[in-house]
């Protein structure tokens, strides 16, 4: 694993987790329930408990907000601890966006409005009471302290706004309050973009007076420039997703222009030998390389460049940039965004098609279903032994290939459906044949089978999705302990039920996002909230 400061969000662990959360809540699915109803009933059982025990009933003020999770045995809310050890009830609206999508989909399939209404009430309250200088108090490092009715910010990060593959449910926000949603998206760009001429940005945004925004000048500086921010793809994708949504809502083409400019920055990093792009399009000379922050600069240059003379070695030329397999979630979002936008979104789909094909042709080893670590020019790094402690350490760590799994299967299946690219189809079947997805309970596998069904209309794929769905419910009977509401399984099961009923348009899409909260926790140092739910 990479260190805690890695931009690869620990919350993605929860997306691929096999631990579901339905029947363990004390409301088991009845054995006689069959057909799509068994999946709807499972999600309804989950949602009923969340609505009963997950509301903010803490502190001097009770609000329509939700806590982030509960203990399924005691119904206690999940707690965070400040650096001084002080505990408080954690409520981070960004940790609830897929949960809200689930509630909206559940109302659509059942005809019961109370589920969507709960999501509406929580969102409306946040847009009214949790806005600070045009930004919501949410995201990776800010949350609502429901015990004391105050905003909390990570004591080791400061009062900064951060979204990284959160992909909020802007459609619901727009339905509730268009003016506040427009203000939010505009302020997100205004807070994060450091230099509009080259789109240098920081994952940590700080509010400041509104600038020229969409009227700013763009000079298209060549990529890999020295910048002040870390232009991670998982943060950049949240920015271009938000701007594109704003154009869709308002009809104003200008935010879309900037959304495509930012998305294309990553296209511009592609190496001509392989077509593989980078996870960053700039270099940050102020980022820390060692464990104590004394050595600053581009971390890949510090760790690897001396052993690869003659090659361009920076963070933006590593594949996969962080982790053992590529981060597919920004590309899932990009493809679904392109599909949603229709003609105006074709570029998003095409750029993703090219990237996925490049991965498969240059970095995927079919014989063992592995992605090979390499420089984006195709130079293998497999077996490399890290020589230093720090960001890419520890010393002695060996770079190994990573097995393509359910998230990759889903991503390539979606890409094949949207583009009809024969090579992407080959990747789908190669990854599927190397795994036993039907025997597991990974929601990404379920979503992958649904994409294949939509592509081919072959009900065998729908039956495979059902098997995964049944496994999710079965595994849930043994789930105890802490549960985060913003899991993917409920939304995936609703999409499965909708597909079985021929009502897929009623359930919001899962765009690949997942919330997280990360801050100093008591005396344990910087922690991601996933450790609370283990």
C-alpha positions as CSV (number, residue, x, y, z in Angstrom):
1,X,0.0,0.0,0.0
2,X,1.0,3.6,-0.5
3,X,1.2,5.9,2.5
4,X,-1.8,7.7,4.0
5,X,-1.0,10.8,2.0
6,X,-1.5,9.0,-1.3
7,X,-4.3,10.5,-3.4
8,X,-5.7,7.0,-3.9
9,X,-8.7,7.2,-1.6
10,X,-9.0,4.5,1.0
11,X,-12.7,4.8,0.5
12,X,-12.4,2.8,-2.7
13,X,-11.8,-0.2,-0.6
14,X,-15.4,0.0,0.4
15,X,-16.5,0.0,-3.2
16,X,-15.0,-3.4,-3.9
17,X,-15.7,-4.9,-0.5
18,X,-17.6,-8.1,-0.4
19,X,-19.3,-7.2,2.9
20,X,-22.9,-6.1,2.4
21,X,-25.2,-4.8,5.0
22,X,-28.8,-5.7,4.6
23,X,-30.2,-8.7,6.5
24,X,-27.8,-8.1,9.4
25,X,-29.8,-5.0,10.3
26,X,-32.4,-7.3,11.8
27,X,-34.7,-7.1,8.9
28,X,-33.9,-10.2,6.8
29,X,-35.2,-10.7,3.3
30,X,-38.0,-13.2,3.4
31,X,-37.2,-16.6,1.8
32,X,-40.3,-16.5,-0.3
33,X,-39.5,-13.2,-1.9
34,X,-38.4,-13.7,-5.5
35,X,-37.9,-11.8,-8.7
36,X,-36.8,-8.1,-8.6
37,X,-38.7,-7.6,-5.4
38,X,-36.1,-9.5,-3.3
39,X,-33.5,-6.9,-4.2
40,X,-35.9,-3.9,-3.7
41,X,-36.9,-5.3,-0.3
42,X,-33.3,-5.8,0.8
43,X,-32.6,-2.1,0.0
44,X,-35.8,-1.0,1.6
45,X,-34.9,-2.8,4.8
46,X,-31.5,-1.0,4.8
47,X,-33.1,2.3,4.1
48,X,-35.8,1.9,6.8
49,X,-33.1,1.4,9.4
50,X,-31.1,4.3,8.1
51,X,-34.1,6.6,8.3
52,X,-35.0,5.4,11.8
53,X,-31.6,5.5,13.4
54,X,-29.3,7.6,11.1
55,X,-30.8,11.0,11.5
56,X,-29.1,13.8,13.4
57,X,-30.8,13.7,16.8
58,X,-27.7,14.8,18.7
59,X,-26.5,18.0,20.2
60,X,-28.6,21.0,21.1
61,X,-30.1,21.2,17.6
62,X,-31.7,18.3,15.8
63,X,-31.5,18.6,12.0
64,X,-32.6,16.6,8.9
65,X,-29.0,15.7,8.3
66,X,-27.8,12.1,8.5
67,X,-24.8,10.8,10.4
68,X,-22.3,8.9,8.3
69,X,-23.0,5.4,9.7
70,X,-24.2,3.4,12.7
71,X,-23.4,0.3,14.6
72,X,-25.9,-2.2,13.3
73,X,-26.2,-3.9,16.7
74,X,-26.5,-0.9,19.0
75,X,-27.7,1.8,16.5
76,X,-24.9,4.1,17.9
77,X,-23.7,6.7,15.5
78,X,-20.2,6.7,14.1
79,X,-17.9,9.0,16.1
80,X,-14.7,10.9,15.2
81,X,-12.1,12.0,17.8
82,X,-10.3,15.4,17.7
83,X,-6.6,15.6,18.4
84,X,-7.4,16.1,22.1
85,X,-9.4,12.9,22.2
86,X,-12.7,14.6,22.2
87,X,-15.4,12.4,20.5
88,X,-18.2,13.8,18.3
89,X,-20.8,12.5,15.9
90,X,-19.5,12.5,12.3
91,X,-21.8,13.9,9.6
92,X,-20.1,14.6,6.2
93,X,-22.6,15.3,3.4
94,X,-20.1,14.2,0.8
95,X,-20.1,10.8,2.5
96,X,-23.8,10.5,1.7
97,X,-24.2,11.2,-2.0
98,X,-24.6,7.6,-3.2
99,X,-26.9,7.0,-0.2
100,X,-29.1,9.9,-1.5
101,X,-29.0,8.3,-5.0
102,X,-30.2,5.1,-3.4
103,X,-33.0,6.8,-1.5
104,X,-34.2,8.6,-4.7
105,X,-34.1,5.3,-6.7
106,X,-35.9,3.5,-4.0
107,X,-38.8,6.0,-4.0
108,X,-39.0,5.7,-7.8
109,X,-39.2,1.9,-7.7
110,X,-41.6,1.6,-4.7
111,X,-43.7,4.7,-5.1
112,X,-43.0,5.6,-1.5
113,X,-41.9,9.3,-1.4
114,X,-40.5,9.3,2.1
115,X,-37.1,8.0,1.0
116,X,-36.5,10.7,-1.6
117,X,-37.9,13.2,0.8
118,X,-35.3,12.4,3.4
119,X,-32.6,13.0,0.9
120,X,-34.2,16.2,-0.2
121,X,-34.5,17.5,3.4
122,X,-30.9,16.7,4.3
123,X,-29.6,18.3,1.1
124,X,-31.8,21.4,1.4
125,X,-30.7,21.9,5.0
126,X,-27.0,21.6,4.0
127,X,-27.4,24.1,1.1
128,X,-29.0,26.6,3.5
129,X,-27.0,26.1,6.7
130,X,-23.6,24.5,5.8
131,X,-22.4,26.9,3.2
132,X,-19.2,28.8,4.0
133,X,-18.2,31.5,1.6
134,X,-19.9,29.8,-1.3
135,X,-18.6,26.3,-0.5
136,X,-20.2,23.5,1.4
137,X,-18.6,22.3,4.7
138,X,-18.0,18.7,3.3
139,X,-15.5,16.6,1.5
140,X,-12.2,15.0,2.5
141,X,-11.3,17.3,5.3
142,X,-14.4,19.1,6.5
143,X,-17.6,17.8,8.2
144,X,-20.5,18.6,10.4
145,X,-20.0,17.9,14.1
146,X,-23.6,16.8,15.0
147,X,-22.8,16.6,18.7
148,X,-22.2,20.3,19.0
149,X,-23.7,21.7,15.8
150,X,-20.5,23.2,14.4
151,X,-18.4,22.7,11.4
152,X,-15.2,20.7,11.9
153,X,-12.1,20.8,9.8
154,X,-9.1,18.5,9.8
155,X,-6.7,19.9,12.4
156,X,-3.7,18.6,10.4
157,X,-5.0,20.1,7.0
158,X,-6.8,23.3,7.9
159,X,-10.1,24.7,6.7
160,X,-9.8,23.5,3.1
161,X,-12.3,22.2,0.6
162,X,-11.5,18.9,-1.0
163,X,-13.4,16.6,-3.4
164,X,-11.6,13.6,-4.9
165,X,-13.8,11.3,-7.0
166,X,-16.8,12.2,-4.8
167,X,-18.9,13.1,-7.9
168,X,-21.8,14.7,-5.8
169,X,-25.4,14.3,-6.7
170,X,-25.7,17.7,-8.3
171,X,-29.0,16.7,-10.1
172,X,-30.8,16.5,-6.7
173,X,-29.1,19.7,-5.5
174,X,-30.3,21.5,-8.7
175,X,-33.8,20.2,-8.3
176,X,-33.9,21.6,-4.7
177,X,-32.0,24.9,-5.1
178,X,-30.6,25.9,-8.5
179,X,-29.1,29.2,-7.3
180,X,-27.2,27.6,-4.4
181,X,-26.0,24.8,-6.7
182,X,-24.7,27.2,-9.3
183,X,-23.0,29.2,-6.6
184,X,-21.4,26.1,-5.2
185,X,-20.0,24.8,-8.5
186,X,-18.7,28.3,-9.4
187,X,-17.0,28.6,-6.1
188,X,-15.5,25.2,-6.3
189,X,-13.7,26.2,-9.5
190,X,-12.8,29.6,-8.1
191,X,-11.3,28.1,-4.9
192,X,-9.3,25.3,-6.6
193,X,-7.9,26.7,-9.8
194,X,-4.6,28.4,-9.1
195,X,-3.7,29.5,-12.7
196,X,-6.4,29.7,-15.3
197,X,-3.9,30.1,-18.1
198,X,-2.7,26.5,-17.7
199,X,-5.3,25.1,-15.3
200,X,-2.9,24.4,-12.5
201,X,-5.0,23.6,-9.5
202,X,-4.8,22.2,-6.0
203,X,-6.9,19.4,-4.5
204,X,-7.3,21.7,-1.5
205,X,-9.4,24.7,-2.3
206,X,-9.6,27.9,-0.2
207,X,-12.4,30.4,-0.8
208,X,-11.5,33.8,-2.0
209,X,-13.2,36.7,-3.9
210,X,-14.7,35.6,-7.2
211,X,-12.5,36.1,-10.2
212,X,-13.2,36.2,-13.9
213,X,-14.1,32.5,-13.7
214,X,-15.3,31.3,-17.2
215,X,-14.2,34.6,-18.8
216,X,-10.6,33.9,-17.8
217,X,-7.8,33.6,-20.3
218,X,-6.4,30.2,-21.3
219,X,-3.0,29.8,-22.9
220,X,-2.7,26.0,-23.1
221,X,0.8,25.8,-21.6
222,X,2.5,22.5,-22.4
223,X,1.9,19.8,-19.8
224,X,4.4,18.8,-17.1
225,X,5.0,22.4,-16.3
226,X,6.2,23.4,-12.8
227,X,3.1,24.3,-10.9
228,X,2.0,25.1,-7.4
229,X,-0.7,22.4,-7.1
230,X,-0.9,18.6,-7.3
231,X,-3.1,18.1,-10.4
232,X,-4.3,14.6,-9.5
233,X,-6.8,13.1,-11.9
234,X,-9.1,12.1,-9.0
235,X,-9.4,15.7,-8.0
236,X,-9.5,17.1,-11.6
237,X,-12.3,14.8,-12.5
238,X,-14.5,16.2,-9.8
239,X,-13.8,19.7,-11.2
240,X,-14.7,18.9,-14.8
241,X,-17.7,16.8,-13.7
242,X,-19.1,19.8,-11.8
243,X,-18.5,22.3,-14.6
244,X,-20.1,20.0,-17.2
245,X,-23.1,19.4,-15.0
246,X,-23.5,23.2,-14.6
247,X,-23.6,23.6,-18.4
248,X,-26.2,20.9,-18.7
249,X,-28.4,22.5,-16.1
250,X,-28.1,26.1,-17.3
251,X,-27.5,25.8,-21.1
252,X,-24.5,28.0,-20.7
253,X,-21.7,26.6,-22.9
254,X,-18.8,28.3,-21.1
255,X,-18.5,25.9,-18.1
256,X,-18.4,23.0,-20.6
257,X,-15.5,24.7,-22.5
258,X,-13.5,24.7,-19.3
259,X,-14.6,21.2,-18.3
260,X,-13.2,19.9,-21.6
261,X,-10.0,21.9,-21.4
262,X,-9.3,20.4,-18.0
263,X,-10.2,16.8,-19.0
264,X,-8.0,17.2,-22.1
265,X,-5.0,18.3,-20.0
266,X,-4.6,14.6,-19.0
267,X,-4.9,13.5,-22.7
268,X,-2.0,15.8,-23.5
269,X,0.2,13.9,-21.1
270,X,0.0,10.7,-23.2
271,X,3.3,9.2,-24.3
272,X,3.4,8.8,-28.1
273,X,4.9,5.3,-27.8
274,X,2.1,3.8,-25.8
275,X,-0.8,6.3,-25.7
276,X,-0.9,6.0,-21.9
277,X,-1.6,9.3,-20.1
278,X,-0.5,10.6,-16.7
279,X,-2.3,11.0,-13.4
280,X,-1.0,14.5,-13.2
281,X,-0.3,17.1,-15.9
282,X,2.1,19.2,-13.9
283,X,4.9,18.9,-11.4
284,X,4.8,20.3,-7.9
285,X,8.2,21.2,-6.6
286,X,6.8,21.8,-3.1
287,X,5.4,18.3,-2.5
288,X,7.1,16.2,0.2
289,X,9.2,13.2,-0.8
290,X,10.4,11.8,2.5
291,X,8.5,10.9,5.6
292,X,9.3,14.1,7.5
293,X,8.8,16.6,4.7
294,X,12.4,17.9,4.6
295,X,12.9,16.9,1.0
296,X,10.6,18.6,-1.5
297,X,10.0,18.2,-5.2
298,X,8.6,15.8,-7.7
299,X,8.4,12.5,-5.9
300,X,8.9,10.2,-8.8
301,X,11.9,12.1,-9.9
302,X,13.4,11.8,-6.3
303,X,12.6,8.0,-6.0
304,X,13.2,6.6,-9.5
305,X,14.8,9.0,-12.0
306,X,18.4,8.0,-11.2
307,X,17.7,4.4,-12.1
308,X,16.0,5.2,-15.4
309,X,18.4,7.5,-17.2
310,X,17.3,8.8,-20.6
311,X,13.6,8.5,-19.6
312,X,11.2,11.2,-18.5
313,X,10.5,10.3,-14.9
314,X,8.0,12.4,-13.0
315,X,4.8,11.6,-11.2
316,X,2.8,12.2,-14.4
317,X,4.7,9.4,-16.2
318,X,4.1,6.6,-13.8
319,X,1.6,3.8,-14.5
320,X,-0.3,3.0,-12.4
321,X,0.5,6.2,-10.7
322,X,-0.5,5.0,-7.2
323,X,-1.5,1.4,-6.3
324,X,-1.0,-1.7,-8.3
325,X,-3.9,-1.2,-10.8
326,X,-5.0,1.9,-12.6
327,X,-7.6,4.2,-10.9
328,X,-10.6,3.6,-13.1
329,X,-13.1,5.7,-11.3
330,X,-12.4,9.0,-13.0
331,X,-12.8,7.3,-16.3
332,X,-16.1,5.6,-15.3
333,X,-17.4,9.1,-14.4
334,X,-16.1,10.5,-17.6
335,X,-17.8,7.9,-19.8
336,X,-21.1,8.2,-18.0
337,X,-20.9,12.0,-18.1
338,X,-20.3,11.8,-21.9
339,X,-23.3,9.4,-22.3
340,X,-25.5,11.7,-20.3
341,X,-24.5,14.8,-22.3
342,X,-25.1,13.2,-25.7
343,X,-23.5,14.9,-28.7
344,X,-21.8,17.5,-26.6
345,X,-20.2,14.7,-24.4
346,X,-18.7,12.6,-27.2
347,X,-15.1,13.8,-26.5
348,X,-15.3,12.5,-22.9
349,X,-16.2,9.0,-24.2
350,X,-13.6,9.1,-27.0
351,X,-10.8,10.2,-24.7
352,X,-11.6,7.4,-22.3
353,X,-11.8,4.8,-25.1
354,X,-8.3,5.8,-26.2
355,X,-6.9,5.6,-22.7
356,X,-8.5,2.2,-21.9
357,X,-7.2,0.7,-25.2
358,X,-3.7,2.0,-24.5
359,X,-3.7,0.4,-21.1
360,X,-4.8,-2.9,-22.5
361,X,-2.3,-2.9,-25.4
362,X,0.7,-1.7,-23.6
363,X,0.4,-2.5,-19.9
364,X,-2.0,-5.5,-19.6
365,X,-0.6,-9.1,-19.5
366,X,-3.4,-11.4,-20.5
367,X,-1.7,-14.6,-19.5
368,X,-2.0,-13.8,-15.8
369,X,-4.5,-10.9,-16.0
370,X,-2.1,-8.4,-14.6
371,X,-1.4,-4.7,-15.2
372,X,2.4,-4.2,-15.3
373,X,3.9,-1.2,-13.4
374,X,5.8,0.9,-15.9
375,X,6.7,4.4,-17.1
376,X,4.2,5.6,-19.6
377,X,6.7,5.2,-22.4
378,X,6.4,1.5,-21.8
379,X,9.5,0.9,-19.7
380,X,8.7,-1.9,-17.2
381,X,9.2,-1.2,-13.5
382,X,8.1,-4.7,-12.4
383,X,10.4,-6.0,-9.8
384,X,12.0,-2.7,-9.1
385,X,13.2,-2.5,-5.4
386,X,12.6,0.9,-3.9
387,X,15.8,2.3,-2.5
388,X,14.5,5.1,-0.2
389,X,12.0,5.6,2.6
390,X,9.2,8.1,2.0
391,X,6.3,8.6,-0.3
392,X,6.8,5.7,-2.6
393,X,8.6,3.6,0.1
394,X,9.4,2.1,2.3
395,X,12.9,1.1,1.3
396,X,12.9,-2.4,0.1
397,X,9.4,-2.3,-1.3
398,X,9.1,-4.2,-4.6
399,X,6.9,-2.9,-7.4
400,X,4.6,-5.7,-8.5
401,X,2.0,-6.2,-11.2
402,X,-1.6,-5.9,-10.1
403,X,-4.5,-8.3,-10.9
404,X,-7.3,-6.8,-12.9
405,X,-10.5,-7.2,-10.9
406,X,-14.2,-6.3,-10.7
407,X,-13.7,-2.5,-11.1
408,X,-11.6,-3.1,-14.3
409,X,-14.2,-5.5,-15.6
410,X,-17.0,-2.9,-15.0
411,X,-15.0,-0.1,-16.6
412,X,-14.1,-2.1,-19.8
413,X,-17.7,-3.4,-20.0
414,X,-19.0,0.2,-19.9
415,X,-16.5,1.3,-22.4
416,X,-17.4,-1.5,-24.8
417,X,-21.1,-0.7,-24.5
418,X,-20.6,3.0,-25.2
419,X,-18.0,2.7,-28.0
420,X,-18.4,-0.8,-29.6
421,X,-14.6,-1.0,-29.6
422,X,-13.8,-4.6,-30.3
423,X,-10.5,-4.4,-28.3
424,X,-12.3,-3.2,-25.3
425,X,-14.7,-6.1,-25.7
426,X,-11.7,-8.5,-25.7
427,X,-10.4,-6.9,-22.5
428,X,-13.8,-7.5,-20.9
429,X,-13.8,-11.2,-21.7
430,X,-10.2,-11.6,-20.7
431,X,-10.7,-10.1,-17.3
432,X,-13.9,-12.0,-16.8
433,X,-12.4,-15.3,-17.7
434,X,-9.6,-14.8,-15.2
435,X,-12.0,-14.2,-12.3
436,X,-15.0,-15.9,-10.7
437,X,-17.2,-12.8,-10.3
438,X,-20.4,-14.8,-10.2
439,X,-19.3,-16.5,-7.0
440,X,-18.5,-13.2,-5.2
441,X,-20.4,-10.2,-3.9
442,X,-18.6,-7.3,-5.4
443,X,-21.0,-4.6,-6.6
444,X,-18.7,-3.6,-9.4
445,X,-19.0,-7.1,-10.9
446,X,-22.8,-6.7,-10.7
447,X,-22.6,-3.4,-12.5
448,X,-20.2,-4.9,-15.1
449,X,-22.7,-7.7,-15.9
450,X,-25.5,-5.1,-16.2
451,X,-23.4,-3.3,-18.8
452,X,-22.9,-6.5,-20.8
453,X,-26.6,-7.1,-20.7
454,X,-27.3,-3.6,-21.9
455,X,-24.8,-4.1,-24.7
456,X,-25.8,-7.6,-25.9
457,X,-29.4,-8.1,-24.6
458,X,-28.2,-11.5,-23.6
459,X,-30.1,-12.5,-20.5
460,X,-27.2,-14.8,-19.4
461,X,-25.4,-11.6,-18.3
462,X,-28.5,-10.5,-16.4
463,X,-28.6,-13.8,-14.6
464,X,-24.9,-13.4,-13.7
465,X,-25.8,-10.0,-12.2
466,X,-28.6,-11.7,-10.2
467,X,-26.2,-14.3,-8.8
468,X,-23.9,-11.5,-7.6
469,X,-26.9,-9.7,-6.2
470,X,-28.1,-12.8,-4.3
471,X,-24.5,-13.2,-2.9
472,X,-24.6,-9.6,-1.7
473,X,-27.8,-10.3,0.3
474,X,-26.5,-13.7,1.5
475,X,-23.2,-12.3,2.8
476,X,-25.2,-9.5,4.5
477,X,-26.7,-12.0,6.9
478,X,-23.4,-12.3,8.7
479,X,-22.5,-8.6,8.7
480,X,-22.2,-7.1,12.1
481,X,-20.6,-4.0,13.6
482,X,-20.2,-0.6,12.0
483,X,-21.9,0.3,8.8
484,X,-21.3,3.3,6.5
485,X,-24.5,4.4,4.8
486,X,-22.8,5.5,1.6
487,X,-22.1,2.0,0.3
488,X,-22.4,1.0,-3.4
489,X,-24.3,-2.3,-2.8
490,X,-27.8,-0.8,-2.2
491,X,-27.6,1.4,-5.4
492,X,-26.2,-1.6,-7.4
493,X,-29.1,-3.8,-6.2
494,X,-31.6,-1.1,-7.2
495,X,-30.1,-0.9,-10.7
496,X,-30.3,-4.7,-10.9
497,X,-34.0,-4.6,-9.9
498,X,-34.7,-1.9,-12.3
499,X,-33.0,-3.8,-15.2
500,X,-35.1,-6.9,-14.3
501,X,-38.3,-4.7,-14.4
502,X,-37.3,-2.8,-17.6
503,X,-37.3,0.5,-15.6
504,X,-33.6,1.4,-15.6
505,X,-34.2,5.1,-16.2
506,X,-35.8,5.4,-12.7
507,X,-32.6,4.7,-10.7
508,X,-29.8,7.2,-10.6
509,X,-26.5,5.9,-12.1
510,X,-23.5,5.1,-9.9
511,X,-20.8,7.3,-11.3
512,X,-17.9,5.7,-9.6
513,X,-17.6,8.1,-6.7
514,X,-17.3,7.4,-3.0
515,X,-17.0,9.8,-0.1
516,X,-14.3,9.8,2.6
517,X,-13.2,11.9,5.5
518,X,-9.6,12.1,6.5
519,X,-8.1,14.0,9.4
520,X,-5.9,13.7,12.5
521,X,-7.7,11.2,14.8
522,X,-6.9,11.5,18.5
523,X,-3.3,10.4,19.0
524,X,-3.2,8.1,16.0
525,X,-2.2,10.7,13.4
526,X,-3.8,11.2,10.0
527,X,-6.5,8.5,9.4
528,X,-9.1,7.8,6.7
529,X,-12.6,7.1,8.0
530,X,-12.7,3.6,6.5
531,X,-10.9,2.3,9.6
532,X,-14.0,3.1,11.7
533,X,-16.1,0.6,9.8
534,X,-13.7,-2.4,9.9
